[in-house]
Amino acid sequence: MKFAELLEIVADEPVFETGFLRSGRAPEPGLEAQLSRWCAAGKLLRLRRGLFALAPPYRKVKPHPFLVANRLSPGSYVSGLSALAFANAIPEYVPEVTSCGPARPHVRETPLGRFSFRYVKPALRTGYRLVGLVDGQSAFVARPEKAFLDLAHLQPGGDAPAWIDELRLDFEELSPAHLRAAAAATGSPKLARAAAHVIRRASDPASAYEPLPVP
């Protein structure tokens, strides 16, 4: 395969897998070696084994980090601080993309950024949806209420009022009803306490981030 042919096949795909190049084509035994040579030449970016992106200036579309995260770990969804920042529910910029899903906990350093993945059991893999991103891209992202609960679930002491207050949540971006229902659906007393604290804060914005008694 020539590089011009690869560009024609990939077209405006932000990321692509080796199988995508083979689809509907005769077998090419040397394809993996050719892809490695293009990576070494700076024409391709290897994100993980079998997953690539075109390097600038060859790419037509810049891959969105959330799309990359989904493709790095199939079955995962963006959550935690990343999803909260995306929803404008916290004020800080979050450079690392955090996802939850079926994969073991791990971190991937790629040419397109740093991505961390946390395991959550099947019963907790809910509360996310497919959202539109830039340039026609889309990714599975947790709703802000679920992103908070995932964060609290994975954080030791994630139901502690002081830790929750440090997040400086924007309560206008969180639905108390959705948060209460999502926490109840998990059956976790810890998450019920975390949700209850956020709901109390949201009901009294004037006193936000001042200590409240814990029941």
N, C-alpha and C positions, 0 to 999 in steps of 0.2 A: 504494500500500500504506500502510495506517495502522500506527502503531507497535504498537497492541494486536494487530494481525494478525501482525506480525513476532514478537512475544513468543509468540504461540500456535504459530507455525511452529517457532521455535527451541527452545521449551520448555526442556529442561535440557541442551542442547548447550553444552559449555564454550566452544567456538569454532565458527565456521561460515564458509563461503565463499558468495560471491554465487550461485554455481551451485546451492547447496543451497536457496536461496530460490526459484529459478526452477523447480526440479524439479516436474514435473507441473502447472505453472501456465501460464496464457496469458502471452505476452511483455509485459513492462512497460518501455517505453523509458526512463522516467525513474527507474528503480530506483537506478542509481549516484548520481544527484544527490540522491535522497532519503536514501540511506545517508550521503552526505557531510554533509548537513544534520543528521542525527542524531548524527554524530560531533562536529560543531561545537557541538551543544547538550549534549554530555556524556552522551548516552544510549548511544552505542556507542564502542568502542575500535577504532581501525584498527591492525592488527598488521603488515600489508603490503598491497599492492594485492590486493583481492578477499578478504582474510581479516579477520574481525572477531570481537569478543567483546562481550557485553553489559556495560555499565558498572554498577557498584553504584549504586542498590539494585535494579536490574532483573534481574540475573542470579540464577539459582537455584544455580548451581554455580561455584565459583571455579576457573578453569583452572589445572591443574598446570603448572609451568614446563616439565617434560619433554614433556608433550603439546603445548604451544605450540611448543617447539623442533622436534618432528617435523613439525608442520603448517606451520611457517615454511619448511622446506626438505624437501619430499618426498624420500624415499629416504635420509634421514640417520638416524643413531642417536646418542643421547647417549653420550659417552665421556669420556676424559681425567679430569681432576680431578673433574668433576661426577659421573661414574659411580662413581669411587672413593669420594667422600664419601657417595653414596647407599648404597654397600655397607658403610659404616663402615670402610673400609680406610685412610683417612687421618683425622687428628684435626680438621683445619680445616674451617670452614664455607666454602663456595664460592658467592659471590653470582652469578657469571656462569655461564650454562649453555653448555657446550661440546659441539659435535656434530661427527661426521665423516660424510662422505658424498660424493656426486657433484658437489656445487656448488663453485664457485670460492670461495676463502677470502674471507670477509666478516663483518662484525659488524652486527647489527641492534639498535638502541635502540628499544624499544617501551614502551607504557604498562604492560606487564606484566613488564618487566625487560630485561636486556641478554643477547643471545644471540650467540655466535660460532660460525662454521662453518669447518671445515678440510677440504680436499680429501684424500681417500685413493683410491688406484687400486682398481679393481674387485676385484683379488685380495686386498686387505686388508679388504674390507667383509664381514667374517665375525665370529663370536664375540659376537653380540648376540642378545637375545631380547625378546619382548614381556612386559613386567612390569605387574602391577596396581598402580595408584596409589590415590589417595583418590577417594571419590564415584564409583566405577565407571569411572574413567578408566584408560587404559593407554598405554604408550609403549614404543618400541624403545630399549633401554639395553644398552650393552656389559657383558659379564661383567667382574668386577674384573680378571681376568688380562688380558683384551683391552684394557680401559681403560688399564692400565699400559703395555702394549705400544704402543698408539696414542700415548700421551703421550711415550714414549721415542722413537718413530719421528719425531714432529714436532718434538722438542726437539733443537736442535744440541747434540751431546755428551750425548745422552740415555742413553748406555751408561756414562757416567762414574760410578764408585762414589760420589764425593762428592755429585753431583747426586741420585742415587737415594736416598742416605741422608737428604738434606734433606726428602724426601717423608714420612719417618717412617711408612712403611707398617705396617699391622697385619697381620702375617704369618698370623694365624689366619683372616683373611678371604680369603686367596689360596691356591689349591691349587697346590703345586709341580708336580704331574703335569700339570695343565691349562696352567700357565704354560709349562712346557717344551714341551708339544705345540703350543701356539699359536705360540710363537716359532719352532719348527722348521718349521711350516707356512708361515711367511712367506718362508723361505729367506734371511733377512737376518742376516748375521754380527753386525751391530750389535745387533739384538734378541736374538740368541742370547747375546751377552755380557751384556746388561742382565738377561735372565732368569736367567742363571747367577749373577749377583751377588745377586739377590733370593733365589734358592734357597739360596745359601751362608749368607746372613744368617738365613733362616728355620730352617736346620738348627742354628744356634748362637745362640739368642736371648740368651744371657747376654752375648755380646760385641757385641750389636747396636750399630751406629753408631760403633764403633771401627774404625779403618782396617784393611782386609784387603788382602793382596797381590793384585794383578791379574795373571792369567796372561798 
